[in-house]
Amino acid sequence: LLAPGLPYPSTMLRAPQVHLTAKEAAGCTLASDAAAGEGYDSENVAADANGGDIGTTPVPLRSALDKVWADLSDRTRHLKMPQHWSRRVGPEGQQYFADRRSRLTTWTDPRLLGKLWDQRVDRSTGRAYFAHLKQEQTTSTDPRGCPPNWEMKLSSSGELYYAFHPTRTTTYVDPRGLPEGVSAAMTAEGRLYFRDRSTRSTSWEDPREGQPEDTLQKWRCDELRNWLEDQVVYAQGTDRGAKRQQEDGATTAPQRRR
């Protein structure tokens, strides 16, 4: 729930893909198909062993976060693939993922999304984006990997924000990508602050301010790796794991103390 007077933030750098229902995504042809990015071959497809179609190895380079998933591919191999998706292995042993609805591929792993999210591929760029099935809106921001008690949400108008459940307040500031041992929280009045476990102190100042991009990327990748390892262990270790990972805001699995 939103705190009274707190606006929905808008942090998208560009307009995402138009939202499509699952049925539309399976059978439609977008206007952007005719203007697909140069070098992105969406027609060169091969028959899938199970009867579907798969695309070629993705053209866009893997992001740093995609590489985190790739580094743990042996441990995530057992996780169930979402409907319409299949896991493939390229000629050099790198894993990628095929969407049978669009016959396009991506480096971005579609697993461990909440049940209200659906990963899709932008035909014009070949990059993954995410559709919120309840709000019928989309975003290029991956909703996974939020810290405990946090959840990424989209408003009915498509604006991106983050909810902190203990105080039932929201913010436009992404709580992910903090240094080890630091976590974000919000007051009951809706003000964001930061807790440092090593010093047992709190601060209004965001530790990411002024940090170089390389440092921020390392913090984000380290955090995602910890989150993903925890999700894998939880899914392997309990019968409830497979169910929990499908729940909206799938950050309820036990996670290591940061």
N, C-alpha and C positions, 0 to 999 in steps of 0.2 A: 504494500500500500504506500501511496505517496504522502509525505507530510504536507499539511496545508501550506500553500504558498510556494512550495518547491516546484520550480518549472522542470519540465522534461529537458535534458540537455540534448544538443545536436552536435555530434562529433564526427559524422561521416564526411570524408574528404570529397566524395563524389557520389552521385546518385547511384544506388544499387540497381540490380535487375528488377524489372517489374515482377510483382508477386504472381505466381501461378499456382493453382491447385495441383494436387498430385496427379489428377487425371489430365489436366492441361499440360503439365510438364512431361507426361509420358507420350503425348501425341501431337503437340503443337509445333509449328515452325515459326520462330521469332523473326521479326523484321530485321534484326541484326545478323541473321544467318547470311544474308546476301553481302554483308560487309564484314565478314569474319576477318580477324587479324591476319596480316600477311605472314605466310609460313606456318600457319596453324591449319593442319590438314584434318578437317573433320569428316572427310569422305573416305579416307583410307582406313577402312575397318576390316577386322578379321572375325570369322565366326567363333563364337564362344563354345567351349567344350560342352556347356550345358544347354546350348541351343540359342543363346542370346548373341548380341553383338558387343564387341569391345572396340575402343578407339586405339589410336597409336599412342606410343609413349608421349607423355605431355611435353609440350614445347617450352612453356614458361619455366625458368629456373626455379629450383626448390628454394623456398624461403628458409631462414634459420630455424623457424619453428617446425617446418616440415622435416628438416634434418633431425630434429630431436625425436620425432616419431620414427624416422627411418633407423636411427641408432638403436631403438628398442624394438625393431621389427620382429626379432626372434621371440621376444617375450609377449608381444601383442598378437602373434599369429593365431592363437586359439580363440581370440575374441570374435564373437559372431558379427558378420557383416550386416548392415542395414538392408532392408528390402531395396531391390533394384541395383545394388552395388556388388562388385566383385573385386577381389584382390588379384593383381597381376605382378609378374616379375619380368623386368626388362632384360635385354641381352647381357648387361653387365651385372646382373643380380640385384638391381635396385627395384624396390617395390613401388607400384603405382596403383591407381584405383580407377575402375571403369564404371560409368553410370549407364546402365542399359537403356534408360529412358531417352537420353539425348545422344547416346553413342559417343560420348566425349570422355576424356580421361583427365586426371589431376594427380599431382603428388600429394595432395592434402587428404589425410586419412579421414573417412566419414564416420568412424565409430566413436562411441562414448558421448554422443550428443544426447541431450534430453529428449523425451518423447515428443515435445512440442516443436522441435527443430528438425529441419531437413537440409542436408547439404546438396548443392547443385553446382553446375559449372557454367560460367559465363561464356557463351559462344564467341563473343567478339574478342576476348582476351585469353580464354582458356583457364582462367583463374576460378577458384572455388568461391562461392558465396553461400549465405545461410538464410533460409526462409523460416519465419515463425508461423506455424500453421494456424495458431489461434488468432493472432493479430493480423494475419495475411499481409505481412510486411517482410522486407528483406534487408540484409546488411552484409557488408564485406568483412565485418569484424567477427572473428571466431568466438562463440560464447563459452567455449570450454576453458577449464583451468582456473576458474575463479577460486579465491581462498575460501576456507570454511566460513559459513554464515553469509556469504555474498552470492549474488546471482545477477547475471546480465539479462536485461529485459529490453523489449521494444514496445513503444506505445502504439496505440491504434493508428497514429499518424506516421509511424515509422521512425520516431526519434529514439535514439539509443541512450540508455541510462543504466545505473547499477543500484541494486537494492541491498541494504544491510538489514537482515531479518531481525536481529535482536532488538533494535530500536524502531524497526518498521519505518525507516527513512531512506531517502534516495540521494544520489549524487551523479553528476556527469563525469566525475573523475574515475578512471579505471583503477581499481584496487590491485591489479596484477602488476608484476614486474618490480617488486620492491626487493631490497637487499635481504640476504639471509638473516633471519631473526627479527625482522621488522614486519608488522602487519598493520593494515588500515582498519579503522573503526569509525563509527559515527555517534555523536551525542543524540539525545532524545530531541534536541532542537534542530537536528539536521546538519551539524557542522562536522566536517571530516577532520580526524586527527590520526596520529601514528604512534604505535606502541613498539618500543624496543625491548625485547626480552633480555638481551645481554646486560643492559644497564637498568632494567626495570623502571624505565622512564617513558613519558609521553611527550609529544610535541605537535604543535599545529603545522610545523614546517614539513613539506614533502621532501624526503631525502633524494628524490629523483631530480629535483630542480638543480639545473646547472651541471648535471652529469653529462659526459660525452656519450654519443650514440652507441659506441662500442660497449661501454659499461652497462647502459640500459638494456641493450640486447642480451648481454651475458646474464644479467639478473633475470630477465624474462625467460630465457631458455633454461636456466637452472631451475626456476620455479616450475616451469611446465614439465621438465623432466621428473622432478619430485612428485608432482601431481599425477603424472601418467603412471609412474611406478606404483604409487599408492592405489590407483584405480585398478591396475592389473593384478596386484596382490589381493585386493579385496574381491575382485571377480573370481579369482582362482580359489580363494580360501573359504568362501561361504556360498551356500545355495542361494542366498539373497542377492549375491553380487550381480548376476545377470539381470535381475529385475531392477535393482537400484540404479545401474548405469543407464537405464532407459528413462528414469524419472526426470521430470523437468528440473533444471538446475542440479545436474548430477554431481554435486560437490559434497554430498553427505557422507561419502565413504570416509573412514578414519584416515587421517593424514598425519605425516610426521610433523613434529613441532618445528616451526621455522624460527 
